[in-house]
Amino acid sequence: MSTHLDFEGLYRDVIPSVVSVYVGGQRRPGGAGSAFVYDDQHLVTNEHVSRLADSNDSSRVELRFADGSWRVGNVVGSDAYTDLAVVAVDDLPADAAALRLATQNPSPGRPVAALGNPLGLDGSISAGIVSGANRSLPTSNGFAIPDVVQTDAPINPGNSGGPLVGLTADSDDPAYEVVGVNRAKQGDNIGFAVSPVIASRILPDLVTDGHYRHSYLRARTLDVTPSIAEANGLDAPRGVLIVGSSAGDTGDEVLRGCTEKTQFRGWEIPVGGDVIVAIEGNPVRTHEELMRYLITETRPGEPVAVDVLRDGGPMTLVVELDERPSATRDSRGGGSQIPIE
């Protein structure tokens, strides 16, 4: 593929499909966020953008397109776990074409552009590269979004929900695709976007059902570091340690959580739980890999084969996946409360 990206041409071709989102009729610095055209009736944005509308007891949002025209949309689906939402809108402007989602996550070094309305400034583009992949992005509600794309293209307040765009990976022609849904800035020159692989899994269900049913192991895990491995008598740091489980009894077909903690080199470390090393034959080296597999490859109610180390020995458990409970809004009107994986 070509590594050259014509940012002027990208802006000209893509900006008609990028939308400014306003809540409660207020146009203010930061606005509410951005969105982009997903199909001929729907836009994609962030859940935390749509939540601003929902907090006003209304799903209504006001949308300003690049040609200056306004539309009214309604939030018809959202998912707090991946910070994605879908807005239904009638009568799109003629040049507001649907943007293609990439079929694969972008690799580090790929040139990209973030589009949106940062700081309430309509029709803005910032450029950079993909600076990291396979990230896990903690959120304020106790959950971490897996498989996040990291970029040095500035993603400022108001850019949330807009597209991170690059050239199609399989073509030298100037065709563009969405390689991430802009989400957040964290520190200087570090921005994050929900990956296209995650978005492609979640968005169709938000359009048709209004929500996405997440698989749930009912377990809290920690990556096995050298210290955790040594404290638990493991021969190598691999897999994820089950710190706690709410799956029910402690039979052989149920994942076991840690039973106690021990002081190890000045640190308090949980010990005694199963260590997940693979799921359905796919190696699990980090919590990130486990979460990514659960979201992209499984559905609630399905049985999955989980390879674990228990009491130092390998065994395979067949575990039926639960459905992760819906996130609930706290009573103060703040963020969502989400059970930790």
N, C-alpha and C positions, 0 to 999 in steps of 0.2 A: 504494500500500500504506500501511497505518497505520504511523506511526513510534513509536506508543506500545507499550511492551512491559511486560506485567504480570508482573513477576519472581516474585511470589508464586504466581501461577497456573502460570507456566512450571515452577517448581520442583516443584509438586504433581503436574503432569502428566508431567514428564520423568524425575524422579529414580527411579521404579521401574525404568527401563531403564538406569540407570547403575550400574556394578559396581565394587567394590573388588577389586584383584588382589593376591594375596600369593604369594610364592615360598618354597618350603622350609618351609612351615608357620609362618613368622615374621611376626608383626604388629609392626612397628617404625615409628618416626617416618619418614615418607616412604613407607612401605610399598614396594611394587614399582611401583604405578601404578594406573591406572583403565582402564575399558573401557566400551563401551556395546553394546546389543543391535542387531545388524545384520540378522539374520533369525531364524527360529524355532529355528535350531540353532547360530548363530555369533555371536560377539562380535568387536568391533574394538578393538584397542589399538595401542600403538607397538611397533615392532621392538625398540627398546632395552629395553622392559619384558619382552618375551618372551625376549630374549637372556639375562636373568637366570635364567630357568628352564632355558634351553638350556645355560648354563654349568655347571649341576649335573648334566649328562648325563641330563636328563629334560625332556620337554615338558609335564610336569604343572604346573598352576597351581591355586591355591585361590581361589575366588570368593565374595565376600560381597555379597548383594543388599540393596536398601534395606529389605526386610521383615525383615532379620536372618537369613535363611536362607543356607546355604552350599551350594555345588556344587564339584565338581572338573572342571576343563576341561583340554584338551590343545591345545597350539599346533600348528595344522595347516598354517599358511602364514605366510611372513614375507618382507619385502623391505627390505633395509638401505638401498637407494638412496632410498626415500621414507619410511622409518621407520614402516612400517605392518605389522601382523600380524593374524592371525585365529585365534581360539580356538574350538574346538568344545566344546559343552556340551549335555548332555541335560536334559530336564525343567526348562525355565525356569519361574520363578514365573508365576502366571497373569496378573499385571499388568505383567510385563516385556515390553512390546511393542517391536517393531522400530522404530527411529527412521529417519525418512526423510532421505536425503542430498539436499542442495540440488542442483539441476541447473546452477546458475550460481554463480560465485564472488561473495561479497558485496562491496558497494561501501563505501568509506570513509564513516564517519558512521553506519552501520547499528548499532542497539543489539543487543548480544549478551550471552550469559551463558555462563561456563565452569563445567561441573559435574564433580565427581570427588571424590577423597578426599585433598586437599592435606594434607601433614604427617601422614598416617595418620588424618585425621579424616573418618569416613564421612559421606557425604551433605552436601556443601558446594556452595554456589553463590557465584560472584563475578560482578559486572556491569561492563559497560563498553560500548565501541563498537569497531567495526572502525576502526583508526587508520591502516591502510595496506594496499595490495594489490600483487600482482605482485612480491612480494619473493623473494629467493633467500637461503636460510638455510644458511650453511656449517656443516658438521659436523666433529667431531673426527677423522673417518676420511678426510678429504681430498675429500669430495664435497659438493656444494651441492644442497639440495632446492629445485626451482624452484616458482614460483607459490604461495608461502606467504602465508597471511593473517596480518596483524599486528593485534594488539588491545591495548587497555589494561586489559582484564579480567585480573586477576591469575591467572597460571598458575604455581603453586608446586609444589615437589617433591611427587610423589604424584598431581598432576592429569594427568600425562602419559597420553595414551590416552583420556581422557574427551572428551565432545563439547563443541564450541563451538556454541551454539544461538541461533537467531533466529526471528522470525516468517517464515512462507512469503512469498516475494516477490510472489506473485500473488493474495493473499487478504487481506481485512480481518478474517477470522475468526481466532480464537485457535488457529491451527494452527502447529506448530513444525517446524523442519527443522534438520539438522546443517549448519552452514556452515564447519566445520573440525574436524579431529581434533587436540586439544590436544597440543602437543609440548614447548615449552620456554619458560622465562623468560630474558630477556636484558636486564639493566639494569632500572632502575626504570620501572614502568608500561609495559613493553614485553614482550608475550608473542607467541608464534607458534604457528600451527596449520597442519597439512597441509590444503590446499584441497580442497573437495568435488569439483572437476573431476578433480584427480589421484587422489583416493581412489576415485571412481567408475570410473576406468580400471583401477586396480590390484587392488581388492578382489575382483571376480569371479574373476580368475585365481588369487588366493591361496586362495579357497574350493575351486575345482575342481582346481587343479594343485599348489597348495602354494608356487608361486613365480610371479614375473612376468618375462617375457623382455623386457629393455630393448634398444632399438635403440642402435647405437653407431657413430659416425662414425670412431672411432679417431683422434681429433684433440684437441689441447689448444688452447683459444682464449682470447683476451683481447678485451674490448670496445675498439673503436677510439676513443680519446680524441683531443682536438686534437693533443696532443704525438705520439701514435703515428701519427696521420694525416700530420702534417708530416714526421716522420722517414721515413715510407714513401712520400713523394711523392704522397699522396692529396689530392684537391681538397677533401674534406670529411670530418669525423669521422662515419663511419657503418659499420655492420656489425661483424663480429668477425674479428679477425686470427688465422689459424692459426699458432700458435707452434711446434707440433710435430705430426707425423703418423707413424703406424706402419702405414700402409695398404699398404706394399710399394714397388713401383717408382715412378718419377716421370713416368709417361706422362700424357697430357692428361686422361685420365679419372680421375685420382687427385688428391685434394686435396694441395696442397703446403704444407709447413711452412716456417717461417723458416729461412734458411740461415746467418745471422750476427746479431750484435748491434752496435749503434753507440752512441756517446756523444752524447746530445742534451740540451743545456741541463742538464748535470750528471746526467742519468739514463741508465742503460743500457737501450736499447730494442731488442727483436727486430725485424728487418726481412727482407723478401724473401718472406714467405709470402702465400698467397692470402687474400683478405678475403671472407668469406661475407656477401652482402647480401640473399639470399632463398633460401628452400627451398620447392619446389613452388609458386612464385609468391607465397609469403607473405613479406613483408619481415622481415628479421632485423636488428634494431637493437642487440640485446644478447645476451650469452650466455644470459641468462634466457629470452628468447624462443626461442632455438634449442633449449634443453633442453625447454621446455614443449611445443614442437611435436613433438620426437622422442618424448616420452613419450605424449602424448595422441593423436597422429595417425598414428604409424607402427608397423611391426612389423619385427623382424629378417628379413633376406632380401629385403625390398622394395627396388626401385630408386627413388631419389628424384632429382629435378632440382635441382641446387644452382647458383645464380647466384653467381659470384665475380668479383672484380677480380684479374687476374693481370698483373703488370708494367704496371700502369696501365690495362689494357683489360678490358672486360667479356667474359665467356664463361660458358657453361652446361655443367656436367659432370653426367653421369648416374652416380650412385654407389650401389652396392648396400650396404645397411646390414648391419653385422655384429651379433652378439649380444654385449652387454656381459658381460664375464666376471663370474662370481659373486664376491661379496665373500668374502674369506677371513679367518678369525679369526687374530689374531696369536698367536705361540707363548706369550706371557705371559698369555693369557686376557683381554686388553684388548679394545679396539674392533676393528671390522672394518677390513680394508685394502681400499681401493677404488681402481681406476684413475681418474685425473682425466680429465674430458671434455676 
